[in-house]
Amino acid sequence: MPCTCVVGLQWGDEAKGKIVDVLTPSHQYVVRYNGGANAGHTVVHGGKTYKFSLLPTGILHPHMTSVIANGVVVNPLRFFEEVETLRAAGIAIGDNLVVSDHAHLIFPYHLEEERLSEQGGENAIGTTGRGIGPCYQDKVGRVHGIRVGEILHPQHLRQRLRTIVPRKNRLLRAFSADAQQFDADALCDDYLRHAAGMGRFIANTGAVLHQALAAGKNILFEAAQGSLLDVDHGTYPYVTSSNSSAAGVWSGSGVPARNLSRVIGVIKAYTTRVGRGPFPTELNDGPDGIGERIRKTGREYGTVTGRPRRCGWFDAVAVRSTARLSGTDELAVMLLDVLSELDEIKICVGYDLDGTRIEEFPADAFLLDRCQPVYETLPGWKANLNGAKAVTDLPAAARRYVDRLASLLGLPVTIISIGPDRAQTIMDTR
């Protein structure tokens, strides 16, 4: 069973892209199975920094086939922007990239729908505004969804849009009298132009991946966002619109989960999230506080939007829940170096919910919002970690912190990252 899944166990932005990049030499396929261009992966490769939002990070490796699978939603404009940016940086993109004909297409009316729905003040979710949610709504609604493969059939696509767009215009006017309106034929012509360049990449990726399995190829699955944003298991409604845990591998790629032989759960040494929603361990301690120090040291700003991320202490209650959900085998602890200048470091080991101590994660946002963290405090290490090549090179307090995370989560830590570069990675720490 030669399949590995790299999945974030927090609210996303756990530096999964670096772990995918580290693991790619031992795999022949890398698969994005959920989300869209709302994801953000930053990878330092060959001394250069690359930013991804839609394409799998494995595209940096010419020996690999990168797959955008059926569980992803695709905006052709964003797709070509990313392809051309990488080509301009010297990355070859051709037969090594495949896009599922069953992935759903994002249209401009999805972006307008999301823009209008996010004008709800305190009721806004805090999305990236990329049209991801409305596209998934159309997918599961079964009436307005259009798949990538449909742009290869011009007359069919035109008829679909002539049916869908008038309905969308009425819906948008119901949101606002000033809502943007769309022309079906103009949209069709625009997307058929995209089809001319995109057609070479489109394929039945489920069949491609099963053929790879039959040939004994190693497949690496790359999750977007984090497990706490999973639409079924996360802090609903402040979640993404797809299964961002390892639970999404089967439905999002067509590869049965029993083929997974290794699930690596990626965690930051602290916690961040973007957008709205409850965050029990958030550090709202002002411009000179620890939360802002973590943000500046960790460069905690969104890859896609540039939004400042909310920062706080590590939440073992939340991660213990998501680690179980994703069937996690081992942990990768990222950005340990960011905590190096702190005198002491806290870990949330339980919650106080209305006066009752709980140690199980309440995924319902209205309950989590009432939870107060119960902390355990460990000493900091106040030392630069850059020269560490093995666990034994780390300060004793840093080793103690990592060991405590492993103990609380009941899983081994096999990877520790102490900087953005691939070389700043300690492997197989058991």
C-alpha positions as a LaTeX table, in Angstrom:
\begin{tabular}{lrrr}
\hline
Residue & $x$ (\AA) & $y$ (\AA) & $z$ (\AA) \\
\hline
Met1 & 0.00 & 0.00 & 0.00 \\
Pro2 & 2.40 & 2.69 & $-1.27$ \\
Cys3 & 0.38 & 5.80 & $-0.40$ \\
Thr4 & 1.18 & 8.62 & 2.02 \\
Cys5 & $-1.11$ & 11.44 & 3.10 \\
Val6 & 0.21 & 14.75 & 4.46 \\
Val7 & $-2.58$ & 16.47 & 6.36 \\
Gly8 & $-2.74$ & 19.54 & 8.59 \\
Leu9 & $-4.19$ & 18.93 & 12.05 \\
Gln10 & $-4.96$ & 22.54 & 12.96 \\
Trp11 & $-6.72$ & 25.44 & 11.19 \\
Gly12 & $-4.42$ & 25.26 & 8.17 \\
Asp13 & $-1.12$ & 27.04 & 7.39 \\
Glu14 & 0.86 & 24.32 & 9.20 \\
Ala15 & 3.66 & 24.35 & 6.57 \\
Lys16 & 2.43 & 21.16 & 4.90 \\
Gly17 & 4.03 & 22.25 & 1.64 \\
Lys18 & 7.51 & 21.84 & 3.09 \\
Ile19 & 6.77 & 18.28 & 4.23 \\
Val20 & 5.34 & 17.39 & 0.82 \\
Asp21 & 8.48 & 18.80 & $-0.78$ \\
Val22 & 10.71 & 16.77 & 1.56 \\
Leu23 & 8.83 & 13.53 & 0.80 \\
Thr24 & 8.58 & 13.88 & $-2.98$ \\
Pro25 & 11.82 & 12.05 & $-3.90$ \\
Ser26 & 10.30 & 8.74 & $-2.76$ \\
His27 & 7.00 & 9.20 & $-4.65$ \\
Gln28 & 6.02 & 9.31 & $-8.31$ \\
Tyr29 & 2.62 & 11.02 & $-8.00$ \\
Val30 & 1.40 & 13.87 & $-5.83$ \\
Val31 & $-2.34$ & 14.58 & $-5.52$ \\
Arg32 & $-4.35$ & 17.59 & $-4.36$ \\
Tyr33 & $-7.72$ & 16.15 & $-3.36$ \\
Asn34 & $-9.67$ & 19.06 & $-1.88$ \\
Gly35 & $-10.10$ & 22.83 & $-1.86$ \\
Gly36 & $-9.25$ & 25.32 & $-4.55$ \\
Ala37 & $-7.15$ & 28.45 & $-4.99$ \\
Asn38 & $-7.97$ & 29.41 & $-1.41$ \\
Ala39 & $-5.16$ & 27.16 & $-0.18$ \\
Gly40 & $-1.70$ & 28.56 & 0.40 \\
His41 & 1.55 & 26.61 & 0.38 \\
Thr42 & 4.97 & 28.25 & 0.54 \\
Val43 & 7.97 & 26.07 & $-0.35$ \\
Val44 & 11.66 & 26.97 & $-0.28$ \\
His45 & 13.24 & 24.78 & $-2.98$ \\
Gly46 & 16.70 & 25.11 & $-4.46$ \\
Gly47 & 17.21 & 28.41 & $-2.67$ \\
Lys48 & 14.06 & 29.92 & $-4.21$ \\
Thr49 & 10.68 & 30.57 & $-2.59$ \\
Tyr50 & 7.57 & 29.36 & $-4.42$ \\
Lys51 & 3.97 & 30.11 & $-3.47$ \\
Phe52 & 1.16 & 27.76 & $-4.43$ \\
Ser53 & $-2.59$ & 28.07 & $-4.14$ \\
Leu54 & $-4.00$ & 25.48 & $-6.58$ \\
Leu55 & $-1.24$ & 23.35 & $-8.08$ \\
Pro56 & 0.30 & 20.53 & $-6.02$ \\
Thr57 & 3.69 & 21.46 & $-4.62$ \\
Gly58 & 5.13 & 18.32 & $-6.22$ \\
Ile59 & 5.16 & 20.18 & $-9.55$ \\
Leu60 & 8.64 & 21.42 & $-8.55$ \\
His61 & 9.95 & 17.88 & $-9.12$ \\
Pro62 & 10.18 & 16.83 & $-12.77$ \\
His63 & 10.07 & 13.09 & $-11.99$ \\
Met64 & 6.59 & 13.41 & $-10.48$ \\
Thr65 & 3.13 & 13.53 & $-11.99$ \\
Ser66 & 1.08 & 16.21 & $-10.22$ \\
Val67 & $-2.65$ & 15.61 & $-10.04$ \\
Ile68 & $-5.49$ & 18.03 & $-9.33$ \\
Ala69 & $-8.16$ & 15.49 & $-8.44$ \\
Asn70 & $-11.94$ & 15.49 & $-8.60$ \\
Gly71 & $-12.44$ & 16.89 & $-5.08$ \\
Val72 & $-10.84$ & 20.20 & $-6.05$ \\
Val73 & $-12.68$ & 23.21 & $-7.52$ \\
Val74 & $-10.82$ & 24.98 & $-10.33$ \\
Asn75 & $-10.83$ & 28.55 & $-11.54$ \\
Pro76 & $-9.16$ & 28.39 & $-14.99$ \\
Leu77 & $-7.84$ & 31.95 & $-14.66$ \\
Arg78 & $-6.07$ & 31.13 & $-11.39$ \\
Phe79 & $-4.86$ & 27.84 & $-12.87$ \\
Phe80 & $-3.14$ & 29.56 & $-15.79$ \\
Glu81 & $-1.78$ & 32.36 & $-13.61$ \\
Glu82 & $-0.02$ & 29.82 & $-11.40$ \\
Val83 & 1.20 & 27.73 & $-14.33$ \\
Glu84 & 2.69 & 30.77 & $-16.07$ \\
Thr85 & 4.27 & 32.09 & $-12.86$ \\
Leu86 & 6.02 & 28.76 & $-12.30$ \\
Arg87 & 7.09 & 28.48 & $-15.93$ \\
Ala88 & 8.58 & 31.98 & $-15.73$ \\
Ala89 & 10.56 & 30.76 & $-12.71$ \\
Gly90 & 12.00 & 27.92 & $-14.78$ \\
Ile91 & 9.65 & 25.10 & $-13.71$ \\
Ala92 & 8.69 & 22.78 & $-16.58$ \\
Ile93 & 4.95 & 22.10 & $-16.75$ \\
Gly94 & 3.51 & 19.79 & $-19.38$ \\
Asp95 & 2.70 & 16.12 & $-19.28$ \\
Asn96 & 3.64 & 16.09 & $-15.60$ \\
Leu97 & 0.37 & 17.84 & $-14.67$ \\
Val98 & $-3.13$ & 16.32 & $-14.85$ \\
Val99 & $-6.48$ & 17.92 & $-13.96$ \\
Ser100 & $-9.56$ & 15.84 & $-13.23$ \\
Asp101 & $-12.39$ & 16.07 & $-15.71$ \\
His102 & $-14.70$ & 15.63 & $-12.67$ \\
Ala103 & $-13.35$ & 18.63 & $-10.74$ \\
His104 & $-15.87$ & 21.48 & $-10.68$ \\
Leu105 & $-15.37$ & 24.84 & $-12.34$ \\
Ile106 & $-15.47$ & 28.19 & $-10.58$ \\
Phe107 & $-17.18$ & 30.94 & $-12.58$ \\
Pro108 & $-17.18$ & 34.71 & $-11.98$ \\
Tyr109 & $-20.71$ & 34.54 & $-10.58$ \\
His110 & $-19.38$ & 32.35 & $-7.76$ \\
Leu111 & $-17.01$ & 35.15 & $-6.73$ \\
Glu112 & $-19.83$ & 37.71 & $-6.83$ \\
Glu113 & $-22.08$ & 35.44 & $-4.80$ \\
Glu114 & $-19.39$ & 35.03 & $-2.17$ \\
Arg115 & $-18.64$ & 38.75 & $-2.09$ \\
Leu116 & $-22.28$ & 39.53 & $-1.39$ \\
Ser117 & $-22.75$ & 36.79 & 1.19 \\
Glu118 & $-19.68$ & 37.99 & 3.12 \\
Gln119 & $-21.21$ & 41.43 & 3.66 \\
Gly120 & $-23.04$ & 40.16 & 6.70 \\
Gly121 & $-20.92$ & 41.92 & 9.33 \\
Glu122 & $-20.59$ & 39.69 & 12.38 \\
Asn123 & $-22.23$ & 36.84 & 10.49 \\
Ala124 & $-19.53$ & 36.78 & 7.82 \\
Ile125 & $-17.37$ & 33.65 & 7.87 \\
Gly126 & $-14.21$ & 35.40 & 6.71 \\
Thr127 & $-13.47$ & 33.64 & 3.42 \\
Thr128 & $-10.72$ & 34.30 & 0.88 \\
Gly129 & $-13.33$ & 35.58 & $-1.61$ \\
Arg130 & $-12.21$ & 33.12 & $-4.30$ \\
Gly131 & $-15.69$ & 31.67 & $-4.94$ \\
Ile132 & $-14.83$ & 28.31 & $-3.39$ \\
Gly133 & $-17.90$ & 27.91 & $-1.17$ \\
Pro134 & $-20.50$ & 28.88 & $-3.79$ \\
Cys135 & $-18.89$ & 26.48 & $-6.28$ \\
Tyr136 & $-19.13$ & 23.61 & $-3.79$ \\
Gln137 & $-22.73$ & 24.62 & $-3.09$ \\
Asp138 & $-23.51$ & 24.26 & $-6.78$ \\
Lys139 & $-21.70$ & 20.93 & $-6.87$ \\
Val140 & $-23.75$ & 19.34 & $-4.10$ \\
Gly141 & $-26.92$ & 21.09 & $-5.27$ \\
Arg142 & $-26.57$ & 19.15 & $-8.56$ \\
Val143 & $-28.38$ & 21.76 & $-10.67$ \\
His144 & $-25.83$ & 24.52 & $-11.33$ \\
Gly145 & $-22.54$ & 22.64 & $-11.05$ \\
Ile146 & $-20.31$ & 22.41 & $-14.15$ \\
Arg147 & $-17.34$ & 20.05 & $-14.32$ \\
Val148 & $-13.97$ & 20.72 & $-15.91$ \\
Gly149 & $-14.56$ & 18.08 & $-18.59$ \\
Glu150 & $-17.61$ & 19.95 & $-19.85$ \\
Ile151 & $-15.50$ & 22.77 & $-21.30$ \\
Leu152 & $-14.28$ & 20.26 & $-23.90$ \\
His153 & $-17.81$ & 20.15 & $-25.36$ \\
Pro154 & $-18.65$ & 23.67 & $-26.61$ \\
Gln155 & $-22.33$ & 23.27 & $-27.52$ \\
His156 & $-23.07$ & 21.39 & $-24.33$ \\
Leu157 & $-21.31$ & 24.05 & $-22.23$ \\
Arg158 & $-23.16$ & 26.88 & $-23.96$ \\
Gln159 & $-26.53$ & 25.26 & $-23.32$ \\
Arg160 & $-25.71$ & 24.64 & $-19.67$ \\
Leu161 & $-24.67$ & 28.24 & $-19.12$ \\
Arg162 & $-27.73$ & 29.59 & $-20.93$ \\
Thr163 & $-29.82$ & 27.68 & $-18.40$ \\
Ile164 & $-27.74$ & 28.45 & $-15.31$ \\
Val165 & $-26.73$ & 32.09 & $-15.73$ \\
Pro166 & $-30.26$ & 33.62 & $-15.75$ \\
Arg167 & $-30.98$ & 31.79 & $-12.51$ \\
Lys168 & $-27.72$ & 33.03 & $-11.03$ \\
Asn169 & $-28.52$ & 36.60 & $-12.04$ \\
Arg170 & $-31.86$ & 36.41 & $-10.26$ \\
Leu171 & $-30.18$ & 35.02 & $-7.16$ \\
Leu172 & $-27.56$ & 37.77 & $-7.17$ \\
Arg173 & $-30.23$ & 40.47 & $-7.53$ \\
Ala174 & $-31.96$ & 38.97 & $-4.51$ \\
Phe175 & $-28.75$ & 39.61 & $-2.54$ \\
Ser176 & $-28.39$ & 43.17 & $-3.81$ \\
Ala177 & $-29.97$ & 45.39 & $-6.42$ \\
Asp178 & $-26.45$ & 46.47 & $-7.36$ \\
Ala179 & $-25.16$ & 42.93 & $-7.86$ \\
Gln180 & $-23.09$ & 42.25 & $-10.95$ \\
Gln181 & $-24.99$ & 40.52 & $-13.76$ \\
Phe182 & $-23.52$ & 38.05 & $-16.25$ \\
Asp183 & $-24.03$ & 37.08 & $-19.89$ \\
Ala184 & $-24.11$ & 33.35 & $-20.60$ \\
Asp185 & $-22.62$ & 33.51 & $-24.09$ \\
Ala186 & $-19.81$ & 35.83 & $-23.02$ \\
Leu187 & $-18.91$ & 33.47 & $-20.17$ \\
Cys188 & $-19.05$ & 30.51 & $-22.52$ \\
Asp189 & $-16.74$ & 32.18 & $-25.05$ \\
Asp190 & $-14.30$ & 33.09 & $-22.28$ \\
Tyr191 & $-14.18$ & 29.55 & $-20.86$ \\
Leu192 & $-13.86$ & 27.99 & $-24.29$ \\
Arg193 & $-10.71$ & 30.09 & $-24.74$ \\
His194 & $-9.45$ & 28.59 & $-21.49$ \\
Ala195 & $-10.32$ & 25.14 & $-22.82$ \\
Ala196 & $-7.92$ & 25.61 & $-25.73$ \\
Gly197 & $-4.97$ & 25.73 & $-23.34$ \\
Met198 & $-6.35$ & 23.56 & $-20.56$ \\
Gly199 & $-7.49$ & 20.62 & $-22.64$ \\
Arg200 & $-4.08$ & 18.95 & $-22.74$ \\
Phe201 & $-4.11$ & 18.62 & $-18.94$ \\
Ile202 & $-7.64$ & 17.22 & $-18.52$ \\
Ala203 & $-8.07$ & 13.50 & $-17.85$ \\
Asn204 & $-9.95$ & 10.94 & $-15.79$ \\
Thr205 & $-7.62$ & 11.21 & $-12.81$ \\
Gly206 & $-9.35$ & 8.39 & $-10.93$ \\
Ala207 & $-8.30$ & 6.02 & $-13.71$ \\
Val208 & $-4.81$ & 7.57 & $-13.83$ \\
Leu209 & $-4.29$ & 6.96 & $-10.11$ \\
His210 & $-5.62$ & 3.39 & $-10.16$ \\
Gln211 & $-3.28$ & 2.61 & $-13.04$ \\
Ala212 & $-0.44$ & 4.04 & $-10.97$ \\
Leu213 & $-1.39$ & 1.84 & $-8.04$ \\
Ala214 & $-1.53$ & $-1.23$ & $-10.27$ \\
Ala215 & 1.97 & $-0.39$ & $-11.51$ \\
Gly216 & 3.28 & $-0.17$ & $-7.94$ \\
Lys217 & 3.83 & 3.59 & $-7.99$ \\
Asn218 & 4.05 & 5.60 & $-4.77$ \\
Ile219 & 1.37 & 8.27 & $-4.38$ \\
Leu220 & 1.56 & 11.28 & $-2.07$ \\
Phe221 & $-1.73$ & 12.95 & $-1.12$ \\
Glu222 & $-1.57$ & 16.63 & $-0.23$ \\
Ala223 & $-4.41$ & 18.15 & 1.81 \\
Ala224 & $-5.38$ & 21.78 & 1.53 \\
Gln225 & $-6.34$ & 23.79 & 4.63 \\
Gly226 & $-6.39$ & 21.97 & 7.99 \\
Ser227 & $-8.54$ & 19.34 & 9.67 \\
Leu228 & $-10.20$ & 21.83 & 12.03 \\
Leu229 & $-11.66$ & 23.40 & 8.87 \\
Asp230 & $-13.16$ & 20.13 & 7.60 \\
Val231 & $-16.75$ & 20.82 & 6.53 \\
Asp232 & $-18.05$ & 17.74 & 8.37 \\
His233 & $-15.72$ & 17.55 & 11.36 \\
Gly234 & $-14.39$ & 21.07 & 11.92 \\
Thr235 & $-15.62$ & 24.15 & 13.78 \\
Tyr236 & $-18.78$ & 24.52 & 11.71 \\
Pro237 & $-19.84$ & 26.96 & 10.27 \\
Tyr238 & $-16.37$ & 28.54 & 10.39 \\
Val239 & $-14.91$ & 25.89 & 8.11 \\
Thr240 & $-13.94$ & 25.39 & 4.51 \\
Ser241 & $-16.33$ & 23.76 & 2.01 \\
Ser242 & $-14.49$ & 20.45 & 1.54 \\
Asn243 & $-13.10$ & 17.55 & 3.58 \\
Ser244 & $-9.70$ & 18.95 & 4.53 \\
Ser245 & $-8.86$ & 16.00 & 6.78 \\
Ala246 & $-7.59$ & 12.65 & 5.52 \\
Ala247 & $-11.26$ & 11.68 & 5.32 \\
Gly248 & $-11.34$ & 13.52 & 1.98 \\
Val249 & $-8.80$ & 11.29 & 0.25 \\
Trp250 & $-11.28$ & 8.62 & $-0.88$ \\
Ser251 & $-14.06$ & 10.89 & $-2.14$ \\
Gly252 & $-11.68$ & 13.59 & $-3.36$ \\
Ser253 & $-9.46$ & 11.34 & $-5.47$ \\
Gly254 & $-11.24$ & 8.04 & $-6.06$ \\
Val255 & $-8.45$ & 6.13 & $-4.29$ \\
Pro256 & $-9.85$ & 4.03 & $-1.39$ \\
Ala257 & $-8.47$ & 5.02 & 2.00 \\
Arg258 & $-7.30$ & 1.46 & 2.63 \\
Asn259 & $-4.44$ & 2.22 & 0.23 \\
Leu260 & $-2.98$ & 4.71 & 2.71 \\
Ser261 & 0.00 & 3.17 & 4.47 \\
Arg262 & 1.19 & 6.37 & 6.16 \\
Val263 & $-0.64$ & 9.46 & 7.42 \\
Ile264 & 1.61 & 12.30 & 8.57 \\
Gly265 & $-0.15$ & 14.87 & 10.71 \\
Val266 & 1.47 & 18.30 & 10.39 \\
Ile267 & 1.28 & 20.67 & 13.35 \\
Lys268 & 2.76 & 24.03 & 14.17 \\
Ala269 & 4.50 & 24.29 & 17.52 \\
Tyr270 & 1.81 & 26.88 & 18.28 \\
Thr271 & $-1.63$ & 27.56 & 16.76 \\
Thr272 & $-2.91$ & 29.99 & 14.13 \\
Arg273 & $-6.09$ & 30.57 & 12.21 \\
Val274 & $-7.41$ & 33.11 & 9.71 \\
Gly275 & $-10.91$ & 34.41 & 9.29 \\
Arg276 & $-13.61$ & 34.34 & 11.93 \\
Gly277 & $-14.47$ & 31.61 & 14.39 \\
Pro278 & $-13.66$ & 30.52 & 17.94 \\
Phe279 & $-10.02$ & 30.13 & 18.95 \\
Pro280 & $-9.65$ & 29.24 & 22.66 \\
Thr281 & $-5.87$ & 29.69 & 22.89 \\
Glu282 & $-5.66$ & 32.94 & 20.91 \\
Leu283 & $-3.27$ & 35.50 & 22.37 \\
Asn284 & $-5.02$ & 38.86 & 22.30 \\
Asp285 & $-2.30$ & 40.54 & 24.33 \\
Gly286 & $-1.74$ & 43.68 & 22.29 \\
Pro287 & 0.87 & 45.02 & 19.87 \\
Asp288 & 3.77 & 44.24 & 22.22 \\
Gly289 & 2.45 & 40.89 & 23.40 \\
Ile290 & 3.48 & 37.31 & 22.73 \\
Gly291 & 0.83 & 36.82 & 20.03 \\
Glu292 & 2.28 & 39.65 & 17.93 \\
Arg293 & 5.84 & 38.40 & 18.56 \\
Ile294 & 4.87 & 34.98 & 17.24 \\
Arg295 & 3.19 & 36.56 & 14.21 \\
Lys296 & 6.24 & 38.65 & 13.31 \\
Thr297 & 8.81 & 35.93 & 13.97 \\
Gly298 & 6.80 & 33.26 & 12.14 \\
Arg299 & 5.80 & 35.63 & 9.31 \\
Glu300 & 2.22 & 34.67 & 9.94 \\
Tyr301 & 0.46 & 36.28 & 7.02 \\
Gly302 & $-1.75$ & 34.41 & 4.56 \\
Thr303 & $-0.05$ & 33.07 & 1.41 \\
Val304 & $-3.17$ & 33.73 & $-0.67$ \\
Thr305 & $-4.64$ & 36.88 & 0.91 \\
Gly306 & $-1.82$ & 38.39 & 2.96 \\
Arg307 & $-4.16$ & 38.58 & 5.95 \\
Pro308 & $-2.47$ & 38.57 & 9.38 \\
Arg309 & $-3.07$ & 35.22 & 11.05 \\
Arg310 & $-4.43$ & 35.03 & 14.55 \\
Cys311 & $-1.83$ & 33.43 & 16.83 \\
Gly312 & $-1.99$ & 31.49 & 20.08 \\
Trp313 & $-0.62$ & 28.63 & 22.16 \\
Phe314 & $-0.67$ & 25.01 & 21.03 \\
Asp315 & $-4.07$ & 23.35 & 21.59 \\
Ala316 & $-3.57$ & 19.66 & 22.40 \\
Val317 & $-7.32$ & 19.11 & 22.89 \\
Ala318 & $-8.13$ & 20.14 & 19.32 \\
Val319 & $-5.20$ & 18.29 & 17.73 \\
Arg320 & $-5.86$ & 15.08 & 19.64 \\
Ser321 & $-9.32$ & 15.07 & 18.04 \\
Thr322 & $-8.13$ & 15.75 & 14.49 \\
Ala323 & $-5.29$ & 13.24 & 14.78 \\
Arg324 & $-7.85$ & 10.53 & 15.53 \\
Leu325 & $-10.09$ & 11.73 & 12.71 \\
Ser326 & $-7.33$ & 11.48 & 10.10 \\
Gly327 & $-5.96$ & 8.16 & 11.36 \\
Thr328 & $-2.62$ & 9.85 & 11.97 \\
Asp329 & 0.43 & 7.59 & 12.30 \\
Glu330 & 3.08 & 10.18 & 13.09 \\
Leu331 & 3.61 & 13.89 & 13.60 \\
Ala332 & 5.66 & 16.61 & 11.94 \\
Val333 & 6.25 & 19.55 & 14.29 \\
Met334 & 6.81 & 22.73 & 12.30 \\
Leu335 & 8.17 & 26.21 & 13.12 \\
Leu336 & 9.67 & 25.13 & 16.43 \\
Asp337 & 12.26 & 27.87 & 15.96 \\
Val338 & 9.57 & 30.57 & 16.19 \\
Leu339 & 9.22 & 29.92 & 19.94 \\
Ser340 & 12.95 & 30.13 & 20.64 \\
Glu341 & 12.95 & 33.57 & 22.27 \\
Leu342 & 10.14 & 32.97 & 24.76 \\
Asp343 & 10.80 & 32.61 & 28.49 \\
Glu344 & 7.99 & 30.10 & 28.91 \\
Ile345 & 5.60 & 28.26 & 26.63 \\
Lys346 & 2.07 & 27.12 & 27.32 \\
Ile347 & 0.13 & 24.12 & 26.05 \\
Cys348 & $-3.64$ & 23.83 & 26.30 \\
Val349 & $-4.36$ & 20.43 & 27.91 \\
Gly350 & $-8.08$ & 20.87 & 28.58 \\
Tyr351 & $-11.00$ & 23.27 & 28.48 \\
Asp352 & $-13.26$ & 24.82 & 31.07 \\
Leu353 & $-16.76$ & 24.81 & 29.57 \\
Asp354 & $-19.18$ & 26.71 & 31.78 \\
Gly355 & $-17.37$ & 25.55 & 34.91 \\
Thr356 & $-16.84$ & 21.93 & 33.83 \\
Arg357 & $-13.42$ & 20.55 & 32.87 \\
Ile358 & $-13.55$ & 18.77 & 29.50 \\
Glu359 & $-10.81$ & 17.13 & 27.46 \\
Glu360 & $-12.80$ & 16.30 & 24.31 \\
Phe361 & $-13.00$ & 18.85 & 21.53 \\
Pro362 & $-16.47$ & 20.37 & 20.92 \\
Ala363 & $-16.44$ & 21.02 & 17.19 \\
Asp364 & $-19.63$ & 23.09 & 17.33 \\
Ala365 & $-18.49$ & 26.69 & 17.18 \\
Phe366 & $-21.07$ & 28.02 & 19.64 \\
Leu367 & $-19.81$ & 25.60 & 22.33 \\
Leu368 & $-16.12$ & 26.07 & 21.55 \\
Asp369 & $-16.62$ & 29.82 & 21.85 \\
Arg370 & $-17.52$ & 29.33 & 25.52 \\
Cys371 & $-14.43$ & 27.23 & 26.28 \\
Gln372 & $-11.58$ & 28.63 & 28.34 \\
Pro373 & $-8.17$ & 26.95 & 27.96 \\
Val374 & $-6.56$ & 25.04 & 30.81 \\
Tyr375 & $-2.81$ & 25.46 & 30.42 \\
Glu376 & 0.33 & 23.59 & 31.32 \\
Thr377 & 3.47 & 25.75 & 31.33 \\
Leu378 & 6.92 & 24.61 & 30.21 \\
Pro379 & 10.20 & 26.56 & 30.29 \\
Gly380 & 11.47 & 28.09 & 27.06 \\
Trp381 & 14.93 & 27.40 & 25.64 \\
Lys382 & 16.10 & 30.89 & 24.64 \\
Ala383 & 18.54 & 29.52 & 22.06 \\
Asn384 & 18.95 & 29.57 & 18.29 \\
Leu385 & 18.09 & 26.21 & 16.71 \\
Asn386 & 19.64 & 26.80 & 13.28 \\
Gly387 & 22.62 & 24.50 & 13.76 \\
Ala388 & 20.62 & 21.50 & 14.90 \\
Lys389 & 20.96 & 18.43 & 12.66 \\
Ala390 & 19.56 & 15.84 & 15.08 \\
Val391 & 17.25 & 15.80 & 18.06 \\
Thr392 & 20.24 & 15.56 & 20.37 \\
Asp393 & 21.42 & 18.94 & 19.03 \\
Leu394 & 18.30 & 20.67 & 20.34 \\
Pro395 & 18.33 & 22.36 & 23.76 \\
Ala396 & 16.94 & 20.15 & 26.52 \\
Ala397 & 13.91 & 22.41 & 26.98 \\
Ala398 & 13.07 & 22.21 & 23.26 \\
Arg399 & 13.30 & 18.42 & 23.36 \\
Arg400 & 11.11 & 18.39 & 26.45 \\
Tyr401 & 8.49 & 20.51 & 24.66 \\
Val402 & 8.40 & 18.23 & 21.61 \\
Asp403 & 8.26 & 15.14 & 23.84 \\
Arg404 & 5.35 & 16.63 & 25.75 \\
Leu405 & 3.41 & 17.26 & 22.54 \\
Ala406 & 4.00 & 13.64 & 21.51 \\
Ser407 & 2.85 & 12.41 & 24.92 \\
Leu408 & $-0.32$ & 14.51 & 24.95 \\
Leu409 & $-1.25$ & 13.42 & 21.42 \\
Gly410 & $-0.20$ & 9.79 & 21.83 \\
Leu411 & 1.81 & 9.79 & 18.60 \\
Pro412 & 5.51 & 9.79 & 17.71 \\
Val413 & 7.14 & 12.93 & 16.34 \\
Thr414 & 9.17 & 11.85 & 13.31 \\
Ile415 & 9.92 & 15.23 & 11.72 \\
Ile416 & 10.91 & 18.55 & 13.32 \\
Ser417 & 11.24 & 21.71 & 11.26 \\
Ile418 & 13.45 & 24.52 & 12.58 \\
Gly419 & 13.31 & 26.83 & 9.55 \\
Pro420 & 11.79 & 27.24 & 6.07 \\
Asp421 & 14.59 & 25.59 & 4.09 \\
Arg422 & 14.57 & 21.86 & 3.39 \\
Ala423 & 17.96 & 21.54 & 5.12 \\
Gln424 & 16.41 & 22.90 & 8.32 \\
Thr425 & 14.57 & 19.65 & 8.94 \\
Ile426 & 15.31 & 16.92 & 11.48 \\
Met427 & 14.06 & 13.59 & 10.18 \\
Asp428 & 13.12 & 10.34 & 11.96 \\
Thr429 & 13.35 & 11.63 & 15.50 \\
Arg430 & 12.22 & 8.38 & 17.12 \\
\hline
\end{tabular}
